[in-house]
């Protein structure tokens, strides 16, 4: 899984499966990713031995396909989680120390990982927005074009539904944030 531009999405799907979203439809709903993306990612994860696909008889004899994370997948997910937690802690430290240039560089390099960090509950949207505000940085410059799944799973609902609209994510109302 290492190194591809699809890696954040792969980790998000693997995380969703680990959380019990065991069908492609449930994964799509939880992450906001397209059915096409999920189908491609599932095949890639199976190929790498990170998940398995099992067919079961469902209601009225219909075939039901369930996805399950493997032991290898669980280890991979734990390693990714640890790496992402370390990167998040580093960004928090840089923000606390007021090291704007280093924070900016780190935040830009982590841009594509923000959705998965939110989905996994590693980072908190309010704290992220506060940190960007403290550094006098424009939030839109440090967010991916679309942040799928930010409200699903462990991240807390920020308003809107995953996949709603085509142009981006509805962050909801943050109220008055004073620093």
C-alpha positions in Angstrom: 0.0 0.0 0.0 2.9 2.3 0.5 3.5 5.4 -1.6 0.6 5.6 -4.0 -1.6 8.7 -4.4 -4.6 6.5 -3.5 -3.0 5.4 -0.2 -5.1 7.7 2.0 -8.3 6.3 0.5 -7.0 2.7 0.8 -6.4 3.3 4.5 -9.8 4.9 4.9 -11.5 1.9 3.4 -9.4 -0.5 5.5 -10.3 1.4 8.6 -14.0 1.3 7.6 -13.9 -2.4 7.3 -12.1 -2.7 10.6 -15.0 -0.6 12.1 -17.5 -3.2 10.9 -18.6 -1.6 7.6 -18.5 -4.9 5.9 -20.1 -4.2 2.5 -19.2 -1.8 -0.3 -22.5 0.0 0.2 -21.9 0.5 3.9 -18.3 1.7 3.2 -19.6 4.2 0.7 -22.1 5.6 3.1 -19.5 5.8 5.9 -16.7 7.3 3.9 -18.4 9.3 1.2 -16.2 7.7 -1.4 -17.7 6.7 -4.8 -18.8 3.1 -5.5 -16.2 3.0 -8.3 -13.4 4.1 -5.9 -14.5 1.6 -3.3 -14.6 -1.3 -5.8 -11.1 -0.5 -7.0 -9.7 -0.1 -3.5 -11.4 -3.3 -2.3 -9.7 -5.2 -5.2 -6.4 -3.7 -4.3 -6.7 -4.5 -0.6 -7.7 -8.1 -1.5 -4.7 -8.4 -3.8 -2.4 -7.2 -1.0 -3.9 -9.7 1.4 -5.3 -7.0 3.8 -8.9 -8.0 3.5 -10.9 -11.0 2.3 -14.3 -11.2 0.5 -16.8 -13.8 1.7 -20.0 -14.7 0.0 -22.9 -15.6 2.3 -26.5 -16.5 1.7 -28.6 -13.5 2.6 -32.3 -12.9 3.0 -34.5 -15.1 0.7 -31.4 -16.9 -0.7 -29.8 -13.7 -2.1 -26.0 -13.7 -2.2 -24.4 -11.3 0.2 -20.7 -10.3 -0.1 -19.0 -9.4 3.2 -15.6 -7.9 3.6 -13.4 -8.8 6.5 -10.0 -7.4 7.5 -7.2 -10.0 7.8 -4.5 -10.2 10.5 -2.1 -8.6 8.0 -4.6 -5.8 7.4 -5.0 -5.2 11.1 -1.2 -4.9 11.5 -1.0 -2.5 8.5 -3.8 -0.4 9.9 -2.2 -0.2 13.3 1.1 0.9 11.8 -0.7 3.6 9.7 -2.6 4.8 12.8 0.6 5.0 14.8 2.3 7.0 11.9 -0.6 9.4 11.6 -0.9 9.9 15.3 2.8 10.8 15.4 2.4 13.3 12.5 -0.7 14.8 14.2 1.3 15.2 17.5 4.1 16.9 15.5 1.7 19.4 14.0 0.1 20.1 17.4 3.6 20.7 18.8 4.6 23.0 16.0 1.4 25.0 16.4 1.9 25.3 20.2 5.5 26.5 19.6 4.3 29.0 17.0 6.6 27.6 14.2 4.5 28.8 11.3 6.8 27.8 8.4 7.4 24.3 9.7 3.7 23.9 10.5 2.7 25.1 7.0 5.1 22.7 5.3 3.8 19.8 7.5 0.2 20.7 7.0 0.5 20.9 3.2 2.3 17.5 3.1 -0.6 16.0 5.2 -3.4 17.6 3.2 -4.5 14.3 1.5 -4.4 12.5 4.8 -6.8 14.8 6.6 -10.0 12.9 5.7 -8.6 9.6 7.0 -7.3 11.3 10.2 -10.8 12.6 10.8 -12.4 9.3 9.9 -10.1 7.4 12.3 -10.7 10.0 15.1 -7.0 10.9 15.2 -7.5 14.5 14.6 -10.3 16.8 15.8 -11.8 19.2 13.3 -12.3 22.0 15.8 -8.7 21.8 17.0 -7.5 21.7 13.4 -9.4 24.8 12.5 -8.2 26.5 15.7 -4.6 25.6 14.9 -4.9 27.0 11.4 -6.5 30.2 12.8 -3.7 30.6 15.4 -1.2 30.4 12.5 -3.2 32.9 10.4 -3.6 30.3 7.7 -6.6 30.0 5.4 -8.3 26.7 6.1 -9.2 26.1 2.4 -5.5 26.0 1.5 -4.9 23.1 3.9 -8.0 21.0 3.2 -8.4 18.5 0.3 -10.9 19.6 -2.3 -13.4 17.2 -0.8 -13.2 15.6 2.6 -15.2 12.4 2.5 -16.4 10.8 5.7 -15.4 13.6 8.0 -18.6 13.2 9.9 -18.7 9.4 9.8 -17.2 7.1 12.4 -15.2 8.6 15.2 -14.8 12.2 14.0 -18.1 13.8 15.1 -20.6 15.2 12.6 -19.7 18.5 11.1 -22.9 18.9 9.2 -24.0 17.7 5.8 -23.9 14.1 4.6 -20.9 12.3 3.1 -21.1 12.6 -0.7 -23.8 15.3 -0.5 -23.4 17.7 -3.4 -20.6 17.5 -5.8 -18.3 20.4 -5.0 -17.0 19.8 -1.5 -17.9 19.3 2.1 -20.4 21.2 4.2 -18.6 22.0 7.5 -21.7 23.1 9.3 -21.8 25.9 11.7 -18.8 26.3 14.1 -20.4 29.2 15.9 -18.1 31.9 17.2 -14.6 30.5 17.7 -12.6 32.9 19.8 -8.9 32.3 20.5 
